[in-house]
Amino acid sequence: MAEHQSDLDTMRHSAAHVMAAAVLRLFPGTKLGVGPAIENRFYYDMEIPGGITPDDLPRIEEEMRRIVAENHPFERDEISIDDAIERFRQMDQDYKVELLRDLKERGTTRVGSFEDVDVDPSNSTTASLYKTGEFLDLCRGPHVASSTDIGAFKLLDISGAYWRGDQKRPQLQRIYGTTWPSQADLDQYLWRLEEAGKRDHRRLGRELDLFSVSEDVGPGLVLWHPKGAMVRLIVEEFSRAAHLRNGYEWVFSPHIGRAHLWETSGHLDFYKESMYAPMDIDGEDYYVKPMNCPFHIQIFRSHLRSYRDLPKRYAEFGTVYRYELSGVLHGLTRVRGFTQDDAHIFCRPDQASEEINQALDFSLFVLRSFGLTDFHAYLATRPTEKSVGEDEDWARAIDALRRAVEAHQIPYDVDEGGGAFYGPKIDLKVSDALGREWQLSTIQFDFNLPARFGLEFIGEDGRAHQPYMVHRALLGSMERFLGVLIEHYAGAFPFWMSPVQAVVLPIADRHAEFAGRVVQRLTDTGFRVHLDARRENLNHKIRDAQLQKIPYMLVVGDREAESGSVAVRTRAGENLGAIAMTDLLTRFRDELPEG
């Protein structure tokens, strides 16, 4: 059975073949697209006569079990591309024929975001086929030895997928499944999936009234409702105060800039496909910004800088706009307009190591303050092909990044060649309560923009020198970060982050006046408290507050009004009994973060 990731991928790819074989048995005339293994899962895109629904998945699973029990070996055969084209043409598999013709003509093939999914680009004269029982597929492999080796499996879902990711091409049906070495592994994964569904920030965003996306506004553009905006405001205020304590200067920049700015920065050369179309203003093209860097550079350039002035650390909650295909948009975590906790550090080469170390230290402090404590770093080095900058600068920058990661004792992998064309970087991923990794913080060197914009500072020798430039975002984007926090906490934010920290519940109308005084006292002390004066049953109001994940419910009746106390319940269902207001204030203050 599979133990390592490569073994799991092989097993899942093999399971995709078995699934496609089962579909062909049950739905003759099915045309096959592609069926790769992906993270924890596999899928196959198919054009199925009449289509299928989720109700068909158990039947397909049962047919897969029959194929597994038949113990078919995975047999590889290599034939000429022309022979393969003819074989799949006779099988009426048009999509496979198209892939083979592309391979023959161009030496490569592309399916959506996958390059060379089912063929081997190293040899454009032959094609490898795999046979499993009566099922034959175009595939570069590898596969498990036999159908009995695919482990415990489960089909999960069906979605639509345009052939080759092109909205102008036919829409196929994509069947997702998963397979694991044992039933226990599968059960654990299915539990995580179920728990992830309960924590889905899109569902919780609706239920807790945090945010929405309106088709009238446009996909990927988030509307923050009052409670969601309050959480975001709390995060921003914490981050802004921490930046100021750590020597950053706050700046603001416009949302649009002239085309010349983006030509100079290189975005129109390297990033145009992710930028929105230009707008004509007074006969000139302007673009909404995809990044904040060129604006911060202009602020740096606005004065002659001395070596004594450095480092300069400019920070901004800068809202940027990037075009993403509609098919990849996902709640808060993949959007078209988002706000970065962006900062750019301009420093002398001899300051680079210390600045990187401080930026990583700052990043860990901020993330830990929000309850994220499990980190893994990826150190991305110089690309093997196109890049800018001198080897000496790259080596110095990579060494600074590596030493910072090691000094903080963060486990890391080296992503060879994974840096940007303009410099190496650290990508910091965090694991949430379910162990899922999320990309948040990035610390990145840049040898490109200082040269493109002619940045200089006057050194101790009286001559002009080019500064190092470091890009860094700690939370990444507010949208993505809050999506992660919603799922990490399942919407039950810590007390200090909760948009509503307590709700006061008068038992009867005659208790409304005292309830109002409780609300006023807590509000005046700086806490976020609401009054629920609805004429509803008390248990119903408590249940509503728990569903809204409000940390505390403060019940007031005759005894509480007489004694100046409140009966305290928690969202976890605890009944803490009557607590004096002074003691309640102490309890609330104790739940606030230090500083």
Summary of the structure (lengths in Angstrom):
residues: 595
radius of gyration: 28.9
end to end distance: 52.1
largest distance: 91.8
contacts: 1883
relative contact order: 0.08
helix: 40%
strand: 28%
